[in-house]
């Protein structure tokens, strides 16, 4: 299968491209820069130049492909709502090129959108009040157009270099001189190693069904207090508890997420796709072994 991958040079994309190639697929990767293009060629992929706001470029690449995996997202959280709408339009453009063909389109979303306070399942639908819901709404709209569109929801994706939103927690801890959590820090974030996340996309491409949600979750919920303690050890700084009022000032935009209890299950994904997280390090193990002086 020839697969068009947006975000192919990013954190997850860099793991997904070899995952697809090793499974016998050809990869056409989206690249914005010469450096990105060179990286893709070095990984054995073909290159398609463009970006998320070049909708015609997205349509043309999707039209020449047997399937599409959409990983790219603009991670500027100061313009989060605006970037979610850019993603909505990108999903629509990709899907329009696949209409009527039943060729698969896999769209990326997040587990944090569904069922805060309890373990979210693949059946849960996100609140329409959350800007990131735009990606899932756009995916659902493609079903009536004959597109085999489905969603992979991600938790905190990690290795020893990056850890999703936890990377921002590390940056704030370094800046403020303390590693903080909110209240008792018992709220939970799900997590998955990047090398366990990549196979979920491949399996969703090969075996997924239209309208399905898949959760790339290995650890259902890691307590924020444990995350803060690991960061404190790594940076050799104090670990403190903050009130919700203090958290808003301390964490800035990240304060919207830090106090959230957002565990998620992948039981249905594992059953439907035959995916099993392997013995990759957990989030805390990666935090304990990362080189903080280089982060």
C-alpha positions as CSV (number, residue, x, y, z in Angstrom):
1,X,0.0,0.0,0.0
2,X,1.2,3.5,-0.8
3,X,0.6,5.6,2.3
4,X,0.7,9.4,2.5
5,X,1.8,10.4,6.0
6,X,1.5,14.0,7.3
7,X,3.8,14.8,10.2
8,X,6.2,12.1,8.8
9,X,9.3,13.9,10.1
10,X,7.9,14.5,13.6
11,X,8.3,12.6,16.8
12,X,5.7,9.9,16.1
13,X,6.2,10.1,12.3
14,X,9.8,9.2,12.7
15,X,8.8,6.0,14.3
16,X,5.9,5.3,12.0
17,X,7.7,5.6,8.7
18,X,10.1,2.6,9.4
19,X,7.1,0.7,10.9
20,X,5.2,1.1,7.7
21,X,8.2,0.4,5.4
22,X,9.2,-2.7,7.4
23,X,5.6,-4.0,7.0
24,X,6.0,-3.7,3.2
25,X,4.2,-0.4,2.6
26,X,5.6,2.5,0.5
27,X,5.6,5.9,2.3
28,X,5.0,9.3,0.8
29,X,5.8,11.8,3.5
30,X,4.8,15.5,3.8
31,X,7.8,17.8,4.2
32,X,7.9,21.5,4.8
33,X,11.6,22.0,4.5
34,X,14.7,20.7,2.7
35,X,15.9,19.2,6.0
36,X,12.6,17.3,6.4
37,X,12.8,16.1,2.8
38,X,16.3,14.8,3.3
39,X,15.3,13.0,6.5
40,X,12.5,11.3,4.7
41,X,14.7,10.1,1.8
42,X,17.2,8.8,4.3
43,X,14.5,6.8,5.9
44,X,13.5,5.2,2.6
45,X,10.4,7.3,2.0
46,X,9.3,9.5,-0.9
47,X,8.8,13.2,-0.4
48,X,5.7,15.4,-1.0
49,X,6.4,19.1,-0.3
50,X,3.7,21.2,1.4
51,X,2.1,22.0,4.8
52,X,-1.2,21.8,6.6
53,X,-2.5,25.1,5.2
54,X,-1.8,24.1,1.6
55,X,-5.0,22.2,1.1
56,X,-4.5,21.6,-2.6
57,X,-1.1,20.0,-1.9
58,X,-2.8,17.7,0.7
59,X,-5.5,16.7,-1.7
60,X,-3.1,15.9,-4.5
61,X,-0.9,13.7,-2.3
62,X,-4.0,11.8,-0.9
63,X,-5.3,11.3,-4.4
64,X,-2.2,9.4,-5.5
65,X,-2.1,7.2,-2.3
66,X,-3.9,4.0,-1.2
67,X,-4.3,5.4,2.3
68,X,-3.5,8.4,4.5
69,X,-2.3,8.7,8.1
70,X,-2.7,12.3,9.4
71,X,-0.2,12.9,12.2
72,X,0.7,16.6,11.7
73,X,-0.6,19.3,14.0
74,X,0.6,22.9,14.7
75,X,1.7,22.8,18.3
76,X,1.4,26.5,19.1
77,X,-0.8,26.4,22.2
78,X,-1.2,30.2,22.2
79,X,-3.3,29.7,19.1
80,X,-4.8,26.4,20.0
81,X,-8.4,27.0,18.8
82,X,-7.1,28.4,15.5
83,X,-4.8,25.5,15.0
84,X,-7.7,23.0,15.7
85,X,-9.7,24.7,12.9
86,X,-6.7,24.4,10.6
87,X,-6.6,20.7,11.4
88,X,-10.4,20.5,10.6
89,X,-9.8,21.9,7.2
90,X,-6.8,19.6,6.6
91,X,-8.8,16.5,7.5
92,X,-11.6,17.6,5.1
93,X,-9.1,18.2,2.3
94,X,-7.5,14.8,2.8
95,X,-10.9,13.1,2.9
96,X,-12.2,14.8,-0.1
97,X,-9.5,13.1,-2.2
98,X,-10.5,9.7,-0.9
99,X,-14.3,10.1,-1.2
100,X,-16.1,7.1,-2.7
101,X,-13.0,4.9,-2.7
102,X,-13.1,3.3,0.8
103,X,-9.4,4.0,1.0
104,X,-8.4,4.4,4.7
105,X,-7.8,7.8,6.4
106,X,-6.4,7.7,10.0
107,X,-6.7,10.9,11.9
108,X,-5.0,11.8,15.2
109,X,-6.8,13.0,18.3
110,X,-6.2,12.8,22.0
111,X,-7.5,10.7,24.8
112,X,-7.9,13.7,27.1
113,X,-11.0,14.8,25.2
114,X,-13.1,12.0,26.4
115,X,-14.6,11.2,29.9
116,X,-12.4,13.2,32.3
117,X,-12.5,11.7,35.8
118,X,-12.8,8.1,34.7
119,X,-11.0,5.8,32.4
120,X,-12.0,6.8,28.9
121,X,-12.9,4.1,26.4
122,X,-12.9,4.1,22.7
123,X,-16.7,4.5,22.7
124,X,-16.6,7.8,24.5
125,X,-17.1,10.9,22.4
126,X,-15.4,14.2,23.2
127,X,-17.2,17.3,24.4
128,X,-18.1,19.7,21.7
129,X,-16.7,22.5,23.9
130,X,-13.1,21.3,23.5
131,X,-11.4,22.9,20.4
132,X,-9.5,19.7,19.6
133,X,-12.9,18.0,18.9
134,X,-12.7,19.6,15.4
135,X,-10.5,16.8,14.2
136,X,-12.9,14.1,15.2
137,X,-15.9,16.0,13.9
138,X,-14.2,16.4,10.5
139,X,-13.5,12.7,10.5
140,X,-17.1,11.7,11.3
141,X,-18.3,14.0,8.5
142,X,-16.3,11.9,6.0
143,X,-18.2,8.7,6.6
144,X,-21.1,9.7,4.4
145,X,-18.6,10.4,1.6
146,X,-17.5,6.8,1.4
147,X,-14.2,7.4,3.2
148,X,-13.0,4.7,5.6
149,X,-12.0,7.3,8.2
150,X,-11.1,6.4,11.8
151,X,-9.3,8.1,14.7
152,X,-6.2,7.2,16.7
153,X,-6.3,8.9,20.1
154,X,-3.0,9.5,21.8
155,X,-2.0,9.9,25.4
156,X,1.4,11.3,26.5
157,X,3.8,9.7,23.9
158,X,7.3,9.4,25.3
159,X,10.8,8.2,25.0
160,X,13.9,9.4,26.8
161,X,13.8,12.7,24.8
162,X,10.2,13.8,24.5
163,X,7.1,13.0,26.7
164,X,4.1,14.9,25.2
165,X,2.8,17.6,27.7
166,X,5.3,16.3,30.2
167,X,8.1,17.9,28.2
168,X,6.4,21.3,28.9
169,X,6.2,20.4,32.6
170,X,10.0,19.8,32.5
171,X,10.6,23.2,30.8
172,X,8.5,25.0,33.4
173,X,10.2,23.2,36.3
174,X,13.6,24.2,34.9
175,X,12.5,27.8,34.6
176,X,10.7,28.1,38.0
177,X,13.2,26.0,40.0
178,X,10.6,23.7,41.4
179,X,8.7,20.7,40.0
180,X,5.0,21.1,40.8
181,X,1.8,19.2,40.8
182,X,-1.7,20.3,41.9
183,X,-3.3,19.3,45.2
184,X,-2.4,15.8,46.2
185,X,-1.2,15.0,42.6
186,X,-3.4,11.9,42.4
187,X,-4.8,12.8,39.1
188,X,-3.7,10.5,36.3
189,X,-2.4,10.9,32.7
190,X,-2.2,7.9,30.3
191,X,1.0,7.2,28.4
192,X,2.6,5.1,25.7
193,X,6.1,4.7,24.4
194,X,6.5,6.1,20.9
195,X,7.6,2.7,19.6
196,X,4.4,1.2,20.9
197,X,2.3,4.0,19.4
198,X,3.5,3.6,15.8
199,X,2.0,0.0,15.4
200,X,-1.4,1.3,16.3
201,X,-1.5,3.5,13.3
202,X,-0.3,0.7,11.0
203,X,-2.9,-1.7,12.3
204,X,-5.6,0.9,12.0
205,X,-4.6,1.4,8.4
206,X,-4.6,-2.3,7.6
207,X,-7.5,-3.5,9.7
208,X,-9.4,-0.5,11.0
209,X,-13.1,0.1,10.4
210,X,-14.8,3.4,9.4
211,X,-15.9,5.5,12.3
212,X,-13.8,3.7,14.9
213,X,-11.7,5.2,17.6
214,X,-8.5,3.5,18.7
215,X,-6.6,4.3,21.9
216,X,-2.8,4.0,21.7
217,X,-2.5,3.6,25.5
218,X,0.0,1.4,27.3
219,X,-0.3,2.9,30.8
220,X,-3.9,3.7,31.7
221,X,-2.9,6.4,34.2
222,X,0.3,7.7,35.7
223,X,-0.2,10.0,38.7
224,X,1.0,13.6,38.3
225,X,2.7,13.5,41.7
226,X,4.9,10.6,40.4
227,X,5.7,12.5,37.2
228,X,6.6,15.6,39.2
229,X,8.8,13.6,41.6
230,X,10.7,12.1,38.6
231,X,11.2,15.6,37.1
232,X,12.4,16.9,40.5
233,X,15.0,14.1,40.8
234,X,16.2,14.6,37.2
235,X,16.6,18.4,37.6
236,X,17.7,18.1,41.3
237,X,15.1,20.7,42.4
238,X,12.4,20.7,45.1
239,X,9.0,19.1,44.4
240,X,6.0,21.1,45.6
241,X,2.2,20.9,45.7
242,X,0.2,23.9,44.4
243,X,-3.4,24.9,44.9
244,X,-5.6,25.2,41.8
245,X,-5.3,29.0,42.1
246,X,-1.5,28.9,42.3
247,X,-1.4,26.5,39.4
248,X,-2.9,28.9,36.9
249,X,-0.1,31.4,37.5
250,X,2.7,28.8,37.7
251,X,1.9,26.7,34.7
252,X,0.4,29.3,32.3
253,X,-1.6,27.7,29.5
254,X,-0.6,24.3,30.8
255,X,-2.6,25.0,33.9
256,X,-5.7,24.0,31.9
257,X,-4.4,20.4,31.7
258,X,-2.2,19.8,34.8
259,X,-5.0,19.2,37.3
260,X,-7.0,17.0,35.0
261,X,-7.7,13.4,35.9
262,X,-7.8,11.8,32.4
263,X,-7.0,8.1,32.5
264,X,-7.8,6.1,29.4
265,X,-8.2,2.4,28.5
266,X,-7.1,0.6,25.3
267,X,-8.9,-2.7,25.9
268,X,-11.1,-2.4,22.9
269,X,-8.2,-1.4,20.6
270,X,-6.1,-4.3,21.8
271,X,-9.0,-6.7,21.1
272,X,-10.0,-5.2,17.7
273,X,-6.6,-4.6,16.2
274,X,-4.6,-7.4,18.0
275,X,-2.2,-4.7,19.3
276,X,-0.2,-5.3,22.5
277,X,2.1,-2.8,24.0
278,X,5.5,-4.5,24.3
279,X,8.1,-4.3,27.0
280,X,9.0,-0.7,26.2
281,X,9.9,1.5,29.1
282,X,7.1,3.2,31.0
283,X,6.8,7.0,31.3
284,X,8.4,7.2,34.8
285,X,11.3,4.9,33.7
286,X,12.0,7.1,30.7
287,X,11.9,10.2,32.9
288,X,14.3,8.6,35.3
289,X,16.7,7.8,32.5
290,X,16.6,10.9,30.3
291,X,19.5,13.3,30.1
292,X,18.0,16.5,31.6
293,X,21.0,18.6,30.8
294,X,20.3,18.0,27.1
295,X,16.5,18.4,27.2
